[in-house]
Amino acid sequence: MLVRTLEDVLGTSRDVDWGNGTSRRLVVAADERGYAITDTYVRPGTQTLLRFDRHLEACYCIEGNGRVETTEGGWDLRPGTLYSAELGEEHRLLSETGMRLICVFNPPLRGDERHDSNPDKPSGY
């Protein structure tokens, strides 16, 4: 049984500040679950261009408001909204009020990966 709290992760190598927010890696590859789970905070007023070439990701908004945009369109994010980009799909994440997202990655993250918060250059894993 794996039991871990957010407090267990805060201040450790799994508590990653990526410039436009923080990613608290609750479950990573070393936990041998086949997926990773993060508790991610996106700072208000930020925008980040993302593209994940090696991981599928699903993000569920539990707090705050923002938007996710692709070449196909844009969608408002608020508590209760999930988005999941295609593998390699560039998407811009914009945070209005500050957002908290629970994200699942497959295959799992190692836990030490970092975003580049440059809003004009895609970052990812």
MMTF fields as JSON, N, C-alpha, C and O atoms, coordinates in Angstrom:
{
  "mmtfVersion": "1.0.0",
  "mmtfProducer": "UNKNOWN",
  "numBonds": 499,
  "numAtoms": 500,
  "numGroups": 125,
  "numChains": 1,
  "numModels": 1,
  "chainsPerModel": [1],
  "groupsPerChain": [125],
  "chainIdList": ["A"],
  "bondAtomList": [4, 2, 8, 6, 12, 10, 16, 14, 20, 18, 24, 22, 28, 26, 32, 30, 36, 34, 40, 38, 44, 42, 48, 46, 52, 50, 56, 54, 60, 58, 64, 62, 68, 66, 72, 70, 76, 74, 80, 78, 84, 82, 88, 86, 92, 90, 96, 94, 100, 98, 104, 102, 108, 106, 112, 110, 116, 114, 120, 118, 124, 122, 128, 126, 132, 130, 136, 134, 140, 138, 144, 142, 148, 146, 152, 150, 156, 154, 160, 158, 164, 162, 168, 166, 172, 170, 176, 174, 180, 178, 184, 182, 188, 186, 192, 190, 196, 194, 200, 198, 204, 202, 208, 206, 212, 210, 216, 214, 220, 218, 224, 222, 228, 226, 232, 230, 236, 234, 240, 238, 244, 242, 248, 246, 252, 250, 256, 254, 260, 258, 264, 262, 268, 266, 272, 270, 276, 274, 280, 278, 284, 282, 288, 286, 292, 290, 296, 294, 300, 298, 304, 302, 308, 306, 312, 310, 316, 314, 320, 318, 324, 322, 328, 326, 332, 330, 336, 334, 340, 338, 344, 342, 348, 346, 352, 350, 356, 354, 360, 358, 364, 362, 368, 366, 372, 370, 376, 374, 380, 378, 384, 382, 388, 386, 392, 390, 396, 394, 400, 398, 404, 402, 408, 406, 412, 410, 416, 414, 420, 418, 424, 422, 428, 426, 432, 430, 436, 434, 440, 438, 444, 442, 448, 446, 452, 450, 456, 454, 460, 458, 464, 462, 468, 466, 472, 470, 476, 474, 480, 478, 484, 482, 488, 486, 492, 490, 496, 494],
  "bondOrderList": [1, 1, 1, 1, 1, 1, 1, 1, 1, 1, 1, 1, 1, 1, 1, 1, 1, 1, 1, 1, 1, 1, 1, 1, 1, 1, 1, 1, 1, 1, 1, 1, 1, 1, 1, 1, 1, 1, 1, 1, 1, 1, 1, 1, 1, 1, 1, 1, 1, 1, 1, 1, 1, 1, 1, 1, 1, 1, 1, 1, 1, 1, 1, 1, 1, 1, 1, 1, 1, 1, 1, 1, 1, 1, 1, 1, 1, 1, 1, 1, 1, 1, 1, 1, 1, 1, 1, 1, 1, 1, 1, 1, 1, 1, 1, 1, 1, 1, 1, 1, 1, 1, 1, 1, 1, 1, 1, 1, 1, 1, 1, 1, 1, 1, 1, 1, 1, 1, 1, 1, 1, 1, 1, 1],
  "groupList": [{"groupName": "MET", "atomNameList": ["N", "CA", "C", "O"], "elementList": ["N", "C", "C", "O"], "formalChargeList": [0, 0, 0, 0], "bondAtomList": [1, 0, 2, 1, 3, 2], "bondOrderList": [1, 1, 2], "singleLetterCode": "M", "chemCompType": "L-PEPTIDE LINKING"}, {"groupName": "LEU", "atomNameList": ["N", "CA", "C", "O"], "elementList": ["N", "C", "C", "O"], "formalChargeList": [0, 0, 0, 0], "bondAtomList": [1, 0, 2, 1, 3, 2], "bondOrderList": [1, 1, 2], "singleLetterCode": "L", "chemCompType": "L-PEPTIDE LINKING"}, {"groupName": "VAL", "atomNameList": ["N", "CA", "C", "O"], "elementList": ["N", "C", "C", "O"], "formalChargeList": [0, 0, 0, 0], "bondAtomList": [1, 0, 2, 1, 3, 2], "bondOrderList": [1, 1, 2], "singleLetterCode": "V", "chemCompType": "L-PEPTIDE LINKING"}, {"groupName": "ARG", "atomNameList": ["N", "CA", "C", "O"], "elementList": ["N", "C", "C", "O"], "formalChargeList": [0, 0, 0, 0], "bondAtomList": [1, 0, 2, 1, 3, 2], "bondOrderList": [1, 1, 2], "singleLetterCode": "R", "chemCompType": "L-PEPTIDE LINKING"}, {"groupName": "THR", "atomNameList": ["N", "CA", "C", "O"], "elementList": ["N", "C", "C", "O"], "formalChargeList": [0, 0, 0, 0], "bondAtomList": [1, 0, 2, 1, 3, 2], "bondOrderList": [1, 1, 2], "singleLetterCode": "T", "chemCompType": "L-PEPTIDE LINKING"}, {"groupName": "GLU", "atomNameList": ["N", "CA", "C", "O"], "elementList": ["N", "C", "C", "O"], "formalChargeList": [0, 0, 0, 0], "bondAtomList": [1, 0, 2, 1, 3, 2], "bondOrderList": [1, 1, 2], "singleLetterCode": "E", "chemCompType": "L-PEPTIDE LINKING"}, {"groupName": "ASP", "atomNameList": ["N", "CA", "C", "O"], "elementList": ["N", "C", "C", "O"], "formalChargeList": [0, 0, 0, 0], "bondAtomList": [1, 0, 2, 1, 3, 2], "bondOrderList": [1, 1, 2], "singleLetterCode": "D", "chemCompType": "L-PEPTIDE LINKING"}, {"groupName": "GLY", "atomNameList": ["N", "CA", "C", "O"], "elementList": ["N", "C", "C", "O"], "formalChargeList": [0, 0, 0, 0], "bondAtomList": [1, 0, 2, 1, 3, 2], "bondOrderList": [1, 1, 2], "singleLetterCode": "G", "chemCompType": "PEPTIDE LINKING"}, {"groupName": "SER", "atomNameList": ["N", "CA", "C", "O"], "elementList": ["N", "C", "C", "O"], "formalChargeList": [0, 0, 0, 0], "bondAtomList": [1, 0, 2, 1, 3, 2], "bondOrderList": [1, 1, 2], "singleLetterCode": "S", "chemCompType": "L-PEPTIDE LINKING"}, {"groupName": "TRP", "atomNameList": ["N", "CA", "C", "O"], "elementList": ["N", "C", "C", "O"], "formalChargeList": [0, 0, 0, 0], "bondAtomList": [1, 0, 2, 1, 3, 2], "bondOrderList": [1, 1, 2], "singleLetterCode": "W", "chemCompType": "L-PEPTIDE LINKING"}, {"groupName": "ASN", "atomNameList": ["N", "CA", "C", "O"], "elementList": ["N", "C", "C", "O"], "formalChargeList": [0, 0, 0, 0], "bondAtomList": [1, 0, 2, 1, 3, 2], "bondOrderList": [1, 1, 2], "singleLetterCode": "N", "chemCompType": "L-PEPTIDE LINKING"}, {"groupName": "ALA", "atomNameList": ["N", "CA", "C", "O"], "elementList": ["N", "C", "C", "O"], "formalChargeList": [0, 0, 0, 0], "bondAtomList": [1, 0, 2, 1, 3, 2], "bondOrderList": [1, 1, 2], "singleLetterCode": "A", "chemCompType": "L-PEPTIDE LINKING"}, {"groupName": "TYR", "atomNameList": ["N", "CA", "C", "O"], "elementList": ["N", "C", "C", "O"], "formalChargeList": [0, 0, 0, 0], "bondAtomList": [1, 0, 2, 1, 3, 2], "bondOrderList": [1, 1, 2], "singleLetterCode": "Y", "chemCompType": "L-PEPTIDE LINKING"}, {"groupName": "ILE", "atomNameList": ["N", "CA", "C", "O"], "elementList": ["N", "C", "C", "O"], "formalChargeList": [0, 0, 0, 0], "bondAtomList": [1, 0, 2, 1, 3, 2], "bondOrderList": [1, 1, 2], "singleLetterCode": "I", "chemCompType": "L-PEPTIDE LINKING"}, {"groupName": "PRO", "atomNameList": ["N", "CA", "C", "O"], "elementList": ["N", "C", "C", "O"], "formalChargeList": [0, 0, 0, 0], "bondAtomList": [1, 0, 2, 1, 3, 2], "bondOrderList": [1, 1, 2], "singleLetterCode": "P", "chemCompType": "L-PEPTIDE LINKING"}, {"groupName": "GLN", "atomNameList": ["N", "CA", "C", "O"], "elementList": ["N", "C", "C", "O"], "formalChargeList": [0, 0, 0, 0], "bondAtomList": [1, 0, 2, 1, 3, 2], "bondOrderList": [1, 1, 2], "singleLetterCode": "Q", "chemCompType": "L-PEPTIDE LINKING"}, {"groupName": "PHE", "atomNameList": ["N", "CA", "C", "O"], "elementList": ["N", "C", "C", "O"], "formalChargeList": [0, 0, 0, 0], "bondAtomList": [1, 0, 2, 1, 3, 2], "bondOrderList": [1, 1, 2], "singleLetterCode": "F", "chemCompType": "L-PEPTIDE LINKING"}, {"groupName": "HIS", "atomNameList": ["N", "CA", "C", "O"], "elementList": ["N", "C", "C", "O"], "formalChargeList": [0, 0, 0, 0], "bondAtomList": [1, 0, 2, 1, 3, 2], "bondOrderList": [1, 1, 2], "singleLetterCode": "H", "chemCompType": "L-PEPTIDE LINKING"}, {"groupName": "CYS", "atomNameList": ["N", "CA", "C", "O"], "elementList": ["N", "C", "C", "O"], "formalChargeList": [0, 0, 0, 0], "bondAtomList": [1, 0, 2, 1, 3, 2], "bondOrderList": [1, 1, 2], "singleLetterCode": "C", "chemCompType": "L-PEPTIDE LINKING"}, {"groupName": "LYS", "atomNameList": ["N", "CA", "C", "O"], "elementList": ["N", "C", "C", "O"], "formalChargeList": [0, 0, 0, 0], "bondAtomList": [1, 0, 2, 1, 3, 2], "bondOrderList": [1, 1, 2], "singleLetterCode": "K", "chemCompType": "L-PEPTIDE LINKING"}],
  "groupTypeList": [0, 1, 2, 3, 4, 1, 5, 6, 2, 1, 7, 4, 8, 3, 6, 2, 6, 9, 7, 10, 7, 4, 8, 3, 3, 1, 2, 2, 11, 11, 6, 5, 3, 7, 12, 11, 13, 4, 6, 4, 12, 2, 3, 14, 7, 4, 15, 4, 1, 1, 3, 16, 6, 3, 17, 1, 5, 11, 18, 12, 18, 13, 5, 7, 10, 7, 3, 2, 5, 4, 4, 5, 7, 7, 9, 6, 1, 3, 14, 7, 4, 1, 12, 8, 11, 5, 1, 7, 5, 5, 17, 3, 1, 1, 8, 5, 4, 7, 0, 3, 1, 13, 18, 2, 16, 10, 14, 14, 1, 3, 7, 6, 5, 3, 17, 6, 8, 10, 14, 6, 19, 14, 8, 7, 12],
  "groupIdList": [1, 2, 3, 4, 5, 6, 7, 8, 9, 10, 11, 12, 13, 14, 15, 16, 17, 18, 19, 20, 21, 22, 23, 24, 25, 26, 27, 28, 29, 30, 31, 32, 33, 34, 35, 36, 37, 38, 39, 40, 41, 42, 43, 44, 45, 46, 47, 48, 49, 50, 51, 52, 53, 54, 55, 56, 57, 58, 59, 60, 61, 62, 63, 64, 65, 66, 67, 68, 69, 70, 71, 72, 73, 74, 75, 76, 77, 78, 79, 80, 81, 82, 83, 84, 85, 86, 87, 88, 89, 90, 91, 92, 93, 94, 95, 96, 97, 98, 99, 100, 101, 102, 103, 104, 105, 106, 107, 108, 109, 110, 111, 112, 113, 114, 115, 116, 117, 118, 119, 120, 121, 122, 123, 124, 125],
  "secStructList": [7, 7, 7, 7, 7, 2, 2, 2, 2, 6, 6, 1, 6, 6, 3, 3, 3, 7, 1, 1, 3, 3, 3, 3, 3, 3, 3, 7, 4, 4, 4, 7, 1, 1, 1, 3, 3, 3, 3, 3, 3, 3, 7, 6, 6, 7, 3, 3, 3, 3, 7, 7, 1, 1, 7, 3, 3, 3, 3, 3, 3, 3, 3, 1, 7, 3, 3, 3, 3, 3, 6, 6, 3, 3, 3, 3, 3, 7, 6, 6, 7, 3, 3, 7, 7, 7, 6, 6, 7, 7, 3, 3, 3, 3, 3, 1, 1, 7, 3, 3, 3, 3, 3, 3, 3, 3, 1, 7, 7, 7, 1, 7, 7, 7, 7, 7, 7, 7, 6, 6, 1, 7, 5, 7, 7],
  "xCoordList": [0.853, 0.0, 0.894, 1.791, 0.645, 1.362, 0.452, -0.666, 0.923, 0.199, 1.177, 2.25, 0.81, 1.68, 0.811, -0.235, 1.222, 0.483, 1.234, 2.422, 0.537, 1.18, 2.301, 3.359, 2.075, 3.094, 4.361, 5.46, 4.217, 5.378, 6.274, 7.481, 5.688, 6.396, 6.966, 8.017, 6.283, 6.719, 8.148, 8.507, 8.967, 10.342, 11.322, 12.486, 10.862, 11.747, 12.072, 11.63, 12.84, 13.167, 11.93, 11.964, 10.848, 9.592, 8.727, 7.645, 9.171, 8.476, 9.214, 10.171, 8.761, 9.507, 8.872, 7.699, 9.666, 9.242, 9.702, 10.897, 8.741, 9.087, 8.918, 8.773, 8.937, 8.877, 7.472, 7.211, 6.565, 5.171, 4.305, 3.09, 4.925, 4.16, 4.998, 6.225, 4.314, 4.974, 4.293, 3.091, 5.079, 4.578, 5.02, 6.209, 4.052, 4.339, 4.085, 2.932, 5.134, 5.048, 4.694, 5.564, 3.433, 2.929, 3.231, 3.525, 3.16, 3.487, 4.403, 4.089, 5.531, 6.501, 6.894, 6.459, 7.718, 8.109, 8.668, 8.373, 9.468, 10.069, 9.024, 9.323, 7.818, 6.738, 6.126, 5.313, 6.519, 6.123, 4.609, 4.096, 3.903, 2.451, 2.044, 0.897, 2.966, 2.642, 2.095, 1.735, 2.024, 1.549, 2.178, 2.738, 2.085, 2.521, 1.336, 0.483, 1.29, 0.263, 0.959, 1.829, 0.566, 1.11, -0.015, -1.139, 0.306, -0.554, 0.149, 1.163, -0.385, 0.291, -0.418, -1.64, 0.357, -0.169, 0.398, 1.604, -0.49, -0.08, -0.336, -1.469, 0.729, 0.64, -0.284, -0.348, -1.005, -1.923, -1.194, -0.069, -1.866, -1.345, -0.236, 0.417, -0.006, 1.07, 0.501, -0.677, 1.39, 1.058, 2.284, 3.417, 2.033, 3.114, 2.742, 1.669, 3.633, 3.443, 4.041, 5.227, 3.216, 3.623, 3.494, 2.662, 4.325, 4.208, 4.891, 6.073, 4.162, 4.715, 4.872, 3.887, 6.125, 6.429, 6.518, 6.396, 6.73, 6.91, 5.846, 5.844, 4.949, 3.951, 2.566, 2.412, 1.576, 0.2, -0.111, 0.355, -0.901, -1.219, -2.699, -3.273, -3.307, -4.678, -4.629, -4.049, -5.241, -5.227, -6.658, -7.495, -6.918, -8.236, -8.129, -7.404, -8.854, -8.809, -9.652, -10.83, -9.016, -9.75, -9.859, -10.574, -9.139, -9.151, -8.71, -7.781, -9.361, -8.956, -9.563, -10.378, -9.138, -9.66, -8.536, -7.543, -8.719, -7.746, -8.283, -9.492, -7.356, -7.724, -6.625, -5.455, -7.008, -6.042, -6.376, -7.54, -5.339, -5.542, -4.648, -3.5, -5.204, -4.46, -4.751, -5.457, -4.207, -4.513, -5.981, -6.522, -6.623, -8.03, -9.008, -10.183, -8.547, -9.444, -8.977, -7.852, -9.876, -9.56, -10.712, -11.874, -10.379, -11.38, -11.109, -9.964, -12.157, -12.038, -11.847, -12.447, -11.012, -10.756, -11.278, -11.024, -11.996, -12.52, -12.659, -12.563, -12.88, -13.02, -14.049, -15.166, -13.637, -14.502, -14.238, -14.912, -13.258, -12.93, -11.647, -10.661, -11.655, -10.487, -10.076, -10.933, -8.769, -8.281, -7.16, -6.452, -7.01, -5.965, -5.491, -6.203, -4.29, -3.732, -3.272, -2.971, -3.23, -2.693, -1.175, -0.566, -0.571, 0.873, 1.511, 1.182, 2.411, 3.099, 2.293, 2.775, 1.089, 0.244, 0.635, 0.582, 1.029, 1.333, 0.046, -0.985, 0.132, -1.011, -0.507, 0.502, -1.216, -0.854, -1.774, -2.998, -1.166, -1.908, -1.829, -0.744, -2.994, -3.082, -3.814, -4.872, -3.247, -3.852, -4.325, -3.536, -5.593, -6.138, -5.971, -5.356, -6.509, -6.553, -5.563, -5.493, -4.806, -4.02, -4.859, -6.04, -4.276, -5.023, -4.293, -3.065, -5.073, -4.535, -5.099, -6.313, -4.19, -4.544, -4.006, -2.881, -4.799, -4.316, -4.046, -4.954, -2.791, -2.376, -1.895, -1.227, -2.254, -1.833, -1.002, -1.401, 0.158, 1.06, 1.263, 1.404, 1.274, 1.57, 2.442, 2.028, 3.63, 4.278, 4.604, 4.555, 4.933, 5.141, 6.377, 7.338, 6.34, 7.502, 8.523, 8.165, 9.791, 10.84, 10.653, 10.85, 10.265, 10.039, 10.938, 10.661, 12.03, 12.956, 12.834, 13.599, 11.894, 11.719, 11.281, 10.624, 11.661, 11.296, 10.778, 11.27, 9.778, 9.286, 10.234, 10.935, 10.25, 10.855, 9.665, 8.791, 9.596, 8.403, 8.39, 7.561, 9.278, 9.266, 7.937, 7.637, 7.122, 5.792, 5.799, 4.758, 6.953, 7.018, 7.753, 7.882, 8.234, 8.966, 8.293, 8.181, 7.846, 7.196, 8.136, 9.321, 7.583, 8.356, 7.601, 6.379, 8.297, 7.63, 8.615, 9.767, 8.142, 8.944, 9.095, 9.738],
  "yCoordList": [-1.177, 0.0, 1.234, 1.363, 2.131, 3.4, 4.469, 4.675, 5.138, 6.253, 7.415, 7.29, 8.539, 9.714, 10.953, 11.02, 11.922, 13.177, 14.277, 14.144, 15.349, 16.508, 17.009, 17.409, 16.988, 17.43, 16.574, 17.071, 15.291, 14.411, 14.872, 14.631, 15.528, 15.915, 17.327, 17.605, 18.224, 19.619, 19.727, 19.114, 20.527, 20.757, 19.652, 19.702, 18.647, 17.566, 17.739, 18.704, 16.812, 16.869, 16.658, 16.947, 16.161, 15.983, 17.235, 17.225, 18.3, 19.59, 20.523, 21.193, 20.56, 21.218, 22.559, 22.621, 23.635, 24.957, 25.101, 25.029, 25.309, 25.401, 26.82, 27.0, 27.818, 29.204, 29.759, 30.737, 29.151, 29.61, 28.878, 29.072, 28.039, 27.313, 26.245, 26.237, 25.348, 24.252, 22.942, 22.899, 21.885, 20.548, 19.638, 19.362, 19.178, 18.286, 16.87, 16.486, 16.085, 14.75, 13.742, 13.301, 13.385, 12.487, 11.023, 10.247, 10.649, 9.291, 9.436, 10.177, 8.733, 8.791, 7.379, 6.399, 7.287, 5.983, 5.037, 3.842, 5.554, 4.706, 4.032, 3.04, 4.557, 3.95, 2.734, 2.025, 2.491, 1.306, 1.11, 0.027, 2.177, 2.096, 2.147, 1.848, 2.519, 2.607, 3.96, 4.145, 4.908, 6.262, 7.186, 6.729, 8.473, 9.472, 10.383, 10.6, 10.91, 11.872, 13.079, 12.944, 14.263, 15.498, 16.38, 16.335, 17.173, 18.253, 19.515, 19.915, 20.145, 21.239, 22.558, 22.649, 23.579, 24.932, 25.791, 25.785, 26.542, 27.446, 28.863, 29.228, 29.662, 31.02, 31.906, 31.76, 32.833, 33.722, 34.613, 35.054, 34.867, 35.767, 35.183, 35.92, 33.882, 33.261, 32.524, 32.172, 32.307, 31.456, 30.615, 31.096, 29.361, 28.416, 27.582, 26.981, 27.552, 26.707, 25.341, 25.23, 24.303, 22.949, 21.985, 22.17, 20.959, 19.848, 18.651, 18.713, 17.581, 16.372, 15.323, 14.803, 15.019, 14.084, 12.634, 11.713, 12.43, 11.07, 10.65, 9.508, 11.556, 11.262, 11.732, 12.833, 10.904, 11.367, 11.99, 11.508, 13.064, 13.769, 14.099, 14.49, 13.94, 14.412, 15.312, 14.949, 16.496, 17.479, 17.805, 18.135, 17.705, 17.966, 19.18, 19.159, 20.235, 21.481, 21.336, 20.985, 21.618, 21.55, 22.911, 23.059, 23.918, 25.232, 26.283, 26.044, 27.44, 28.563, 28.522, 27.658, 29.487, 29.632, 29.92, 30.566, 29.422, 29.667, 29.206, 29.163, 28.861, 28.479, 27.592, 27.741, 26.67, 25.896, 26.125, 26.076, 26.377, 26.676, 25.79, 25.515, 25.345, 24.6, 25.254, 26.26, 24.683, 25.198, 24.941, 25.582, 24.008, 23.683, 24.601, 24.644, 25.34, 26.217, 26.408, 26.063, 26.969, 27.23, 26.82, 26.848, 26.439, 25.969, 26.593, 26.645, 27.067, 27.626, 26.51, 25.441, 26.769, 25.812, 26.391, 27.551, 25.586, 25.945, 24.638, 23.566, 24.694, 23.456, 22.52, 22.918, 21.272, 20.265, 20.038, 19.214, 20.756, 20.61, 19.812, 20.064, 18.854, 18.047, 18.329, 18.488, 18.393, 18.404, 17.39, 17.096, 16.859, 15.889, 16.084, 15.745, 16.628, 16.87, 15.546, 14.579, 15.535, 14.383, 14.344, 15.371, 13.201, 13.068, 14.017, 13.966, 14.874, 15.819, 17.047, 17.868, 17.206, 18.353, 19.583, 19.565, 20.65, 21.895, 22.489, 22.517, 22.958, 23.626, 24.709, 24.544, 25.806, 26.944, 26.943, 26.924, 26.963, 26.981, 28.389, 28.9, 29.008, 30.364, 30.317, 29.7, 30.97, 30.985, 32.391, 33.335, 32.533, 33.848, 34.138, 35.136, 33.278, 33.523, 32.678, 32.78, 31.856, 30.813, 29.553, 29.576, 28.469, 27.215, 26.089, 26.068, 25.168, 23.928, 22.789, 22.651, 21.967, 20.862, 19.554, 19.504, 18.514, 17.171, 16.534, 16.397, 16.145, 15.658, 14.209, 13.819, 13.428, 12.03, 11.886, 12.351, 11.241, 11.032, 9.542, 8.759, 9.167, 7.807, 7.88, 8.516, 7.263, 6.575, 7.555, 8.769, 7.026, 7.894, 8.776, 8.42, 9.927, 10.795, 10.167, 9.436, 10.451, 10.051, 10.848, 10.338, 12.12, 12.997, 14.207, 15.162, 14.193, 15.319, 16.191, 17.142, 15.884, 16.665, 18.09, 18.324, 19.035, 20.44, 21.066, 20.778, 21.924, 22.745, 23.917, 24.33, 24.448, 25.746, 26.686, 26.456, 27.728, 28.572, 29.666, 30.572, 29.613, 30.567, 30.441, 29.374, 31.524, 31.397, 31.183, 30.861, 31.355, 31.218, 29.969, 29.749, 29.154, 27.952, 26.759, 26.741, 25.768, 24.623, 23.925, 23.726, 23.571, 22.793, 21.526, 21.468, 20.551, 19.293, 18.25, 18.538, 17.031, 15.9, 14.914, 13.878],
  "zCoordList": [0.0, 0.0, 0.0, 0.834, -0.932, -0.981, -0.377, -0.85, 0.65, 1.247, 1.326, 1.916, 0.736, 0.72, 0.807, 0.162, 1.585, 1.692, 0.955, 0.66, 0.664, 0.056, 0.963, 0.478, 2.26, 3.208, 3.114, 3.362, 2.758, 2.592, 1.443, 1.46, 0.455, -0.765, -0.675, -1.252, 0.042, 0.121, 0.638, 1.643, -0.073, 0.338, -0.028, 0.369, -0.785, -1.223, -2.7, -3.324, -3.262, -4.691, -5.563, -6.759, -4.987, -5.734, -5.739, -6.325, -5.109, -5.056, -6.008, -5.618, -7.263, -8.336, -8.702, -9.071, -8.595, -9.047, -10.489, -10.775, -11.41, -12.832, -13.383, -14.592, -12.511, -12.963, -12.924, -12.224, -13.664, -13.695, -12.684, -12.645, -11.869, -10.871, -10.205, -10.301, -9.531, -8.838, -9.201, -9.462, -9.21, -9.494, -8.367, -8.202, -7.592, -6.475, -6.946, -7.145, -7.129, -7.707, -6.615, -5.862, -6.533, -5.498, -5.796, -4.886, -7.063, -7.506, -8.718, -9.65, -8.706, -9.802, -10.213, -9.608, -11.242, -11.796, -10.732, -10.757, -9.8, -8.772, -7.885, -7.22, -7.87, -7.077, -7.764, -7.17, -9.026, -9.793, -9.874, -9.595, -10.26, -10.429, -11.915, -12.247, -12.797, -14.22, -14.637, -15.799, -13.712, -13.972, -12.94, -11.944, -13.182, -12.209, -11.918, -12.778, -10.707, -10.314, -9.71, -8.85, -10.171, -9.614, -9.104, -9.603, -8.112, -7.631, -8.102, -7.53, -9.142, -9.822, -9.567, -9.681, -9.221, -9.056, -10.174, -10.423, -10.855, -11.927, -11.442, -11.127, -11.385, -10.83, -11.672, -12.893, -11.006, -11.715, -12.715, -12.479, -13.841, -14.856, -15.708, -16.447, -15.627, -16.405, -17.612, -17.666, -18.576, -19.713, -20.045, -20.018, -20.355, -20.628, -21.848, -21.897, -22.827, -24.001, -23.694, -23.383, -23.782, -23.406, -24.572, -25.461, -24.556, -25.494, -24.851, -24.512, -24.686, -24.08, -25.172, -25.697, -25.506, -26.586, -26.124, -26.932, -24.818, -24.297, -23.293, -22.834, -22.949, -21.919, -22.349, -22.877, -22.122, -22.181, -20.83, -19.797, -20.835, -19.601, -19.577, -20.593, -18.425, -18.19, -16.973, -15.949, -17.08, -15.99, -15.591, -16.43, -14.302, -13.736, -12.825, -11.83, -13.171, -12.408, -11.138, -11.192, -9.992, -8.726, -8.045, -7.054, -8.587, -7.962, -8.973, -9.744, -8.98, -9.816, -11.206, -11.53, -12.022, -13.381, -14.354, -14.019, -15.573, -16.621, -17.954, -18.184, -18.827, -20.184, -20.75, -20.399, -21.627, -22.394, -23.868, -24.263, -24.677, -26.097, -26.949, -26.6, -28.085, -29.096, -30.442, -30.511, -31.502, -32.835, -33.19, -34.091, -32.488, -32.744, -32.035, -32.398, -31.025, -30.283, -28.854, -28.494, -28.04, -26.643, -25.751, -26.159, -24.533, -23.584, -22.237, -21.789, -21.588, -20.252, -19.244, -19.358, -18.264, -17.197, -15.893, -15.571, -15.16, -13.845, -13.068, -13.666, -11.776, -11.02, -11.647, -11.978, -11.798, -12.406, -13.88, -14.499, -14.476, -15.894, -16.063, -15.37, -16.979, -17.305, -18.742, -19.611, -19.0, -20.379, -20.507, -19.544, -21.719, -21.995, -23.427, -24.372, -23.589, -24.917, -25.541, -24.841, -26.861, -27.578, -27.404, -27.106, -27.582, -27.512, -28.527, -29.712, -28.076, -28.954, -29.333, -30.113, -28.812, -29.166, -28.342, -27.113, -29.044, -28.343, -27.793, -28.465, -26.561, -25.94, -25.008, -24.322, -24.996, -24.154, -22.944, -23.074, -21.771, -20.515, -19.939, -19.663, -19.761, -19.23, -17.898, -17.783, -16.897, -15.573, -15.258, -15.281, -14.968, -14.631, -13.142, -12.766, -12.308, -10.864, -10.09, -8.865, -10.77, -10.114, -10.181, -9.834, -10.614, -10.76, -10.057, -9.971, -9.563, -9.009, -9.837, -9.988, -10.376, -11.25, -10.679, -10.183, -10.747, -10.454, -11.817, -12.638, -12.052, -13.367, -13.269, -12.311, -14.283, -14.382, -15.646, -16.714, -15.526, -16.652, -16.889, -15.95, -18.175, -18.577, -19.828, -20.797, -19.862, -18.76, -17.635, -17.829, -16.47, -15.319, -15.452, -16.133, -14.794, -14.688, -13.759, -12.835, -14.002, -13.044, -11.752, -10.649, -11.926, -10.778, -10.749, -10.022, -11.537, -11.54, -12.796, -12.957, -13.677, -14.9, -14.553, -13.54, -15.418, -15.192, -16.477, -17.568, -16.329, -17.43, -17.634, -16.709, -18.847, -19.12, -19.228, -20.065, -18.422, -18.385, -19.444, -19.366, -20.43, -21.534, -22.279, -22.815, -22.326, -22.935, -24.44, -25.014, -25.1, -26.551, -27.01, -28.215, -26.099, -26.452, -25.771, -24.546, -26.536, -25.915, -24.926, -25.195, -23.807, -22.855, -22.529, -22.667, -22.113, -21.798, -21.381, -21.055, -21.397, -20.936, -22.069, -21.904]
}
